[in-house]
Every structure is written in C-alpha cells, then in structure tokens.
Amino acid sequence: GTAFTLAPAVMLIRSRWPIHAIWAFNMIPGSPAPQAGAQDVLITRPEFDPVAHPLPKGGAAFVAALMEGAPLGAAHDAGLAEAADFDPAAILGLLIAGGAITGAQPG
C-alpha cells in the first residue's frame, strides 16, 4: 500500500491528561471545562503557525504508524487495534488540510 511522508514539523502528543481540553478551556472563551482522562493531540503547522487537533481513539496509533513509514493499510490496522470503530478519513483530512503530508510512495 501507499506510504506517506509527513512534514518534520508534525508532532504527536500522547498524554494521560486532557491536554487539549485544558489548553482550550484556558485559551478559547466558552470552551467547556476539561473532563478527566487521556487525550492525544496532533500538531500541524500550516502557514508555519502550530495548530493543535485532538484525536479520537486510534488516531494517535494511526499517525504514529504513518510517521514511522508504515503503509496506509498497516497504519489503519494500528488505529483499529486501539479502537474497533476507528475511521482514518478525518485524520487524513487533518493531515491534508494542515499541509502535513509532503509525499507519497506507492508500495
């Protein structure tokens, strides 16, 4: 399958804490109070400014696999291993919109 090259500025943060919710609560007026629990966050840098995106269950495993050079199918399997209903479409959309995909290699 196809493997993607991600921009070096792409970051993945996996935390035991609701880090994106805490940030949003403190920085974005009207954001709800954080709920206890782990949260994974994808950082993209469209136009050089960092943008944080909270990821659904399985999303971090999917992105981590892509970052390691895994083909799309294997990355999808990594996401499914963490969440049986994982759908990569939204994550791929975030990566594309964030300018995070810099290349593709057919496998």
Buried (B, 14 or more C-beta within 10 A) or exposed (E): EEBBBBBEBBBBBBBEEBBBBBBBBEEEEEBEEBEEEEBBBBBBBEEEEEBBBBBBBBBBBBBBBBBEEBBBEBBBBBBBEBBEEBBBEEBBEBBEEBBBBEEEEEE
